[in-house]
């Protein structure tokens, strides 16, 4: 999934869709841990919770349907 940074004051923000937040177990104003490893930015919940496989599948289906065009272009 490709996301665009948005200007917020003197900073840039990465806006995460609600299904992604739910997959990560985050809510509005939740805290995340940022790690840089081998040139990659890794975003993880600061206080992770257990997520059930059924929840992941349901949200993944939603994201895949909503972003089907983008995913198809990426696959080509």
Buried (B, 14 or more C-beta within 10 A) or exposed (E): EEEEEEEEEEEEEEEBBEBBBBBBBBEEEEEBEEEEEEEEEEEEBEEEEEBEEEEEEEBEEBBEEEBEEEEEEEEE
